[in-house]
Amino acid sequence: MKSKVRISGTVKVPGDKSISHRAVLLSAIAEGESHIRGFLNAGDTLSTVGMVRALGVEVRQESGTVLRVAGRGLKGLSEPEDVIDAGNSGTTMRIGAGILAAQPFMSIVTGDPYLRRRPMKRIVEPLVKMGAAISGRKGGTLPPLCIRGGNLSGIRHEMTVASAQVKSSILLAGLFAEGPTTVVEPLPSRDHTERMLSAMGAKIASSGNEKTVDPAARLRPISIDIPGDISSAAFFMVLAASVPGAHLLLDGVGVNPLRTGLINVLRRMGAEIQLEALRMEGLEPVADIEVQGFDLTGTEIFPEEIPGLIDEVPALCVAAALAEGRTVIRGAGELRVKESDRIGAMASALASLGVRCGEYPDGIWIEGPSRIVSGARCDSKGDHRIAMALSVLSAAAGVPIALADTACIDTSYPGFRGTLEGILE
């Protein structure tokens, strides 16, 4: 169904969530004060701030997006006085566990009901192998996690699924270990942790899909500008790409080459997307992204493409629903264990809206273009990316969708609703 809405304007998305988490965690174990600008001031990243504060780190928020973190060094963290609440943030729990696994004290980390359902085995097993003692529900596979840190030894760990969170957790533990620590990925995942560690003086090497970190004596503090989050920009890219005649400029977005898979797919589907004013800001490549909408056609997304667009699959499902023909997404089984089962949640929501679709164990197929059912009720499952994707589908189709639980959007993009309304004419 062709939308009658008009979409134009300029969008400034908030700071990158992945980089914001890592900047706070690594600054906490640096020696001296780090200055972070462009911090994503949202529920998930504030959970990470809460974690490092619980470990005795002073964090001053000079404005909503500017932080000063007084790092306590690799050996200066304090035992928390209470259980650490990671909220809805799997990044806080998983990457934070890599640091906690090396501390000479006990920490307990929990989260909200959604996080407590998310699997932790892939970080627990390698961290225990390195020498930490970790217990949790269901044999240590589910939160809350009780982490008793200790003297760690470096390991070589071969991952079965590409995951930047798991990779980062092991590499951070490796900073404290005796001997080098190597992580081998089946496919490359985002490398924000490696870039930041290198800038802070850690010895980290890459060889193909292998990353090796040596034990560190100290980390230097950083002064960092965090670019706009491409995963947040994705929803607006899909919106503009899916509406013929739309024209949108996204200002100052991070375009790390391991995060731009969605751009490649949307171009393949027929959208015109240009990266303007490409530059380096701090540690990351940044560009202004210009999107023009055309009639899209379905495409196939292959397993090797998934690590570069894993967070953008819900948004991509929107483009697929509005495109001509069938879109097939495979190799995305990791989405079954995100904040929700994102494959199941999107398939259920799309079907209730009249979209022809079906599930694979590791993906989804969608047949478009679809006539979206007006007024249908959908459930976000408490997942911010599902809620934003369905909001964008409603806007692109020009059809109201009754959506349960949109408060979860604030975990990653508190200003999303206002931004969306601002570009609709």
C-alpha positions in Angstrom: 0.0 0.0 0.0 1.5 3.3 -1.0 1.8 5.9 1.7 0.3 9.4 1.3 2.5 10.8 4.0 5.4 13.2 3.2 8.7 12.8 4.9 11.5 15.4 4.9 13.9 17.2 7.1 17.1 16.7 9.1 17.5 14.3 12.0 20.1 14.3 14.7 20.1 11.0 16.5 21.5 10.5 20.0 24.9 9.1 20.8 25.8 5.6 19.9 24.6 3.2 22.6 27.3 0.6 22.2 30.1 3.2 22.3 28.5 4.9 25.3 28.5 1.7 27.4 32.1 0.9 26.5 33.3 4.5 27.2 32.0 4.4 30.7 33.2 0.9 31.5 36.7 1.4 30.2 37.0 4.9 31.7 36.1 3.4 35.1 39.3 1.2 35.0 41.6 3.8 33.5 44.0 5.8 35.6 42.7 9.4 35.7 39.8 11.4 34.5 38.1 10.6 31.2 35.9 13.1 29.3 33.0 11.7 27.3 30.9 13.9 25.0 27.8 12.8 23.1 26.9 10.2 25.7 23.5 8.5 25.2 21.5 9.6 28.2 19.0 6.7 28.2 17.9 3.9 30.4 20.4 1.2 29.3 23.5 3.4 29.4 22.5 4.9 32.7 22.5 1.3 34.0 26.1 1.1 33.1 26.8 4.4 34.9 25.0 2.9 37.9 27.2 -0.2 37.8 30.5 1.7 37.9 29.2 4.0 40.6 28.4 0.9 42.6 32.1 -0.1 42.2 33.3 3.2 43.7 33.8 5.2 40.5 32.9 8.9 40.5 30.9 9.9 37.5 29.9 13.5 37.0 27.2 14.3 34.5 28.0 17.9 33.4 25.0 17.9 31.1 22.7 15.3 29.6 25.4 14.1 27.2 28.7 15.1 28.8 30.3 12.9 31.5 33.5 13.1 33.5 34.6 9.7 34.8 37.3 9.5 37.5 38.9 6.2 36.7 40.2 4.1 39.6 42.6 2.0 37.6 42.6 -1.7 37.0 43.0 -2.6 40.6 41.1 0.3 42.3 37.4 -0.8 42.2 35.5 -1.4 45.4 33.2 -4.2 46.4 29.6 -3.1 45.8 27.5 -2.7 49.0 24.3 -3.9 47.3 23.1 -5.9 44.3 23.9 -4.1 41.0 20.8 -3.5 38.9 21.5 -3.7 35.1 17.9 -2.8 34.3 17.1 -3.9 30.8 20.7 -3.7 29.6 22.3 -7.0 28.4 25.4 -4.9 27.5 25.8 -3.7 31.1 25.6 -7.2 32.4 27.6 -9.1 29.8 30.5 -6.6 29.3 30.5 -5.6 32.9 30.9 -9.2 33.9 34.3 -9.3 32.2 35.6 -6.6 34.5 33.9 -8.1 37.6 35.3 -11.5 36.9 38.8 -10.2 37.7 38.0 -8.3 40.9 39.0 -9.7 44.3 35.5 -9.5 45.7 31.9 -10.7 45.1 29.4 -8.9 43.0 25.7 -9.8 42.3 24.2 -8.4 39.1 20.5 -8.6 38.3 18.1 -6.9 36.0 14.5 -6.4 35.0 12.2 -9.3 34.2 13.2 -9.2 30.5 16.9 -9.2 31.2 16.5 -12.0 33.7 15.3 -14.2 30.8 18.3 -13.5 28.6 21.0 -16.2 28.3 24.4 -15.7 29.9 26.0 -19.0 29.3 28.2 -17.7 26.5 30.0 -15.3 28.9 29.8 -17.5 32.0 31.6 -20.4 30.5 34.8 -18.6 29.2 35.0 -16.4 32.3 34.9 -19.5 34.5 37.5 -21.1 32.3 39.7 -18.1 32.9 39.4 -18.6 36.7 36.3 -16.7 37.9 33.6 -18.3 40.0 30.2 -17.5 38.6 26.8 -18.9 39.6 23.3 -18.0 38.6 19.8 -19.4 37.9 19.5 -22.5 35.7 23.0 -23.6 36.4 24.6 -20.2 35.8 22.9 -19.6 32.5 20.4 -17.0 33.6 20.6 -13.8 35.8 21.0 -12.9 38.5 24.7 -13.7 38.4 26.9 -14.0 41.5 30.5 -13.3 40.4 33.4 -14.0 42.6 36.4 -12.6 40.9 39.9 -14.0 41.2 43.2 -14.5 39.5 42.5 -15.1 35.9 44.5 -16.9 33.2 44.4 -16.0 29.5 42.6 -18.4 27.2 41.9 -19.0 23.6 38.2 -19.0 23.1 36.4 -19.9 19.8 32.9 -18.4 19.6 30.1 -20.3 17.8 28.1 -17.1 17.2 29.5 -13.7 16.4 28.7 -11.4 19.4 30.4 -8.1 20.2 29.2 -8.3 23.8 30.7 -11.7 24.4 33.9 -10.8 22.6 34.2 -7.6 24.7 33.5 -9.4 28.0 36.4 -11.8 27.4 38.8 -9.2 26.1 38.2 -7.0 29.1 38.8 -9.9 31.5 42.0 -10.5 29.5 43.3 -7.2 30.6 43.6 -8.6 34.1 44.7 -12.2 33.2 48.1 -13.8 33.3 49.2 -14.4 29.7 47.4 -13.3 26.4 43.7 -13.9 25.8 42.5 -14.7 22.2 38.9 -14.6 21.0 38.1 -16.2 17.6 34.8 -15.2 15.9 33.0 -17.0 13.1 32.3 -13.6 11.5 33.5 -10.1 12.4 31.4 -8.2 14.9 31.5 -4.5 15.8 35.0 -3.5 17.0 34.3 -0.5 19.2 35.9 -2.2 22.2 39.1 -2.9 20.2 39.4 0.7 19.0 38.9 2.1 22.4 41.3 -0.3 24.1 44.0 0.5 21.6 43.5 4.3 22.1 43.9 3.7 25.9 47.2 2.0 25.5 46.2 -1.7 25.7 48.2 -4.1 23.5 45.6 -5.6 21.2 46.2 -7.4 17.9 43.9 -8.6 15.1 44.6 -11.5 12.7 41.7 -12.4 10.6 38.8 -13.1 12.9 41.1 -13.5 15.9 41.6 -10.7 18.5 44.3 -11.0 21.1 44.8 -8.8 24.2 47.8 -8.9 26.5 47.6 -8.2 30.2 47.7 -4.5 30.9 49.5 -2.6 33.7 47.3 0.5 33.2 44.9 2.2 30.8 45.1 5.8 29.9 42.0 8.0 30.3 40.3 9.1 27.1 38.6 12.2 25.8 36.0 11.0 23.3 33.3 12.3 21.1 30.6 9.7 20.6 28.9 9.8 17.1 25.2 9.4 16.4 23.9 5.9 16.8 23.4 4.2 13.4 21.1 1.7 15.0 18.8 4.6 16.0 19.3 6.2 12.6 18.2 2.9 11.0 14.5 3.5 11.8 14.6 6.9 10.0 16.6 5.5 7.1 14.0 2.7 6.6 11.1 5.2 6.9 12.6 7.5 4.2 13.7 4.7 2.0 10.3 3.1 2.0 8.3 6.2 1.0 8.8 7.2 -2.6 9.7 10.9 -2.8 10.9 11.1 0.8 14.1 13.0 1.5 15.9 12.9 4.8 19.3 13.9 6.1 20.7 12.2 9.2 23.5 14.4 10.7 26.7 13.1 12.3 26.0 9.3 12.3 28.7 6.7 13.1 29.5 4.7 10.0 31.8 2.1 11.4 32.2 -0.4 8.5 31.1 -3.3 10.7 27.8 -1.5 11.4 26.6 -0.3 7.9 25.0 -3.5 6.7 21.5 -1.9 6.6 22.7 0.7 4.2 24.0 -1.9 1.8 20.7 -3.8 2.0 18.5 -0.7 1.5 20.6 0.3 -1.5 20.1 -3.2 -2.9 16.3 -2.9 -2.4 16.3 0.4 -4.5 16.8 3.2 -2.0 19.3 6.0 -2.8 21.6 6.5 0.2 24.7 8.8 0.1 27.3 9.3 2.8 28.2 12.9 2.9 31.1 14.7 4.6 32.8 11.5 5.7 35.3 12.2 8.4 36.9 10.7 11.5 35.6 12.0 14.9 37.6 10.6 17.7 38.0 6.9 17.2 35.2 6.3 14.6 34.2 7.2 11.1 31.3 9.6 10.9 29.1 10.8 8.0 25.9 12.7 7.2 23.6 10.2 5.7 21.2 11.4 2.9 18.3 9.1 2.1 15.9 9.3 -0.8 12.9 7.0 -1.0 11.9 5.0 -4.1 9.7 1.9 -4.7 11.7 -0.9 -3.0 12.0 -4.5 -4.1 12.5 -7.5 -1.8 15.9 -9.1 -1.4 17.7 -11.9 0.4 19.9 -11.2 3.5 22.5 -13.8 3.9 24.0 -15.1 7.2 27.3 -13.5 6.7 25.6 -10.1 6.5 23.8 -10.4 9.9 26.6 -9.3 12.2 26.7 -5.9 10.4 23.0 -5.3 10.9 21.9 -7.5 13.8 20.2 -4.6 15.7 18.6 -3.3 12.5 16.6 -6.4 11.5 13.3 -5.2 13.1 13.6 -2.0 11.1 14.5 -4.0 8.0 11.3 -6.0 8.4 9.4 -2.8 7.9 11.1 -2.1 4.6 10.4 -5.7 3.6 6.6 -5.3 4.4 6.4 -2.3 2.1 8.7 -3.6 -0.7 7.6 -5.4 -3.9 8.2 -9.2 -3.6 9.7 -11.5 -1.0 12.5 -10.6 1.4 14.2 -13.5 3.2 16.4 -13.0 6.2 18.5 -16.0 7.4 21.3 -16.6 9.9 19.7 -14.3 12.5 19.0 -16.9 15.2 20.7 -14.6 17.7 17.6 -12.4 17.6 15.7 -15.1 19.4 17.5 -14.2 22.6 17.6 -10.4 22.5 15.3 -8.2 24.7 12.6 -10.3 23.2 12.4 -13.1 20.6 12.6 -10.4 17.9 11.9 -12.9 15.1 8.8 -14.2 16.8 7.7 -10.7 17.9 8.0 -9.2 14.5 6.4 -12.1 12.7 3.4 -12.0 15.2 3.0 -8.3 14.9 3.3 -8.2 11.1 0.8 -11.0 10.7 -1.7 -9.2 12.9 -1.3 -6.2 10.6 -2.1 -8.2 7.5 1.5 -8.8 6.3 2.2 -12.1 4.7 5.2 -13.6 6.5 6.6 -16.7 8.1 9.4 -17.8 10.5 12.5 -19.9 10.1 14.4 -21.0 13.2 17.1 -18.5 12.3 15.1 -15.8 10.4 11.9 -14.6 8.7 10.4 -14.2 5.2 8.1 -11.3 4.4 6.0 -10.8 1.2 5.2 -7.3 0.2 3.8 -4.8 -0.5 1.2 -5.2 2.2 -2.0 -3.4 3.0 -1.6 -2.6 6.7 -4.7 -3.2 8.8 -5.8 0.0 10.4 -6.2 0.1 14.2 -4.8 -3.4 14.8 -3.2 -4.0 18.2 0.4 -5.1 18.5 2.6 -5.9 21.5 6.2 -4.7 21.6 7.1 -7.4 24.1 8.9 -4.7 26.1 11.5 -4.4 23.3 12.5 -0.9 22.3 13.5 -1.9 18.8 10.2 -3.7 18.1 8.3 -0.7 19.4 10.2 1.7 17.2 10.0 -0.5 14.1 6.2 -0.8 14.4 6.0 3.0 15.0 7.9 3.5 11.8 5.6 1.1 9.9 2.6 3.0 11.1 4.2 6.3 9.9 5.3 4.9 6.5 1.9 3.3 5.7 0.0 6.3 7.1 -2.1 3.8 9.2 -2.6 4.0 13.0 -1.3 1.0 14.9 -2.4 0.5 18.6 0.9 -0.4 20.2 1.2 -1.8 23.7 4.3 -0.8 25.8 6.1 2.0 24.1 7.8 3.2 27.4 10.6 0.7 26.6 11.7 3.0 23.8 13.3 5.2 26.5 15.9 2.5 27.2 17.7 3.6 24.0 16.1 6.7 22.4 14.0 8.9 24.8 13.4 11.5 22.1 12.2 9.1 19.4 8.5 10.0 19.3 9.2 13.7 19.0 11.8 13.2 16.2 9.4 11.0 14.3 6.6 13.5 14.5 8.9 16.3 13.4 9.7 14.8 10.0 6.1 13.9 9.1 4.4 16.5 7.0 
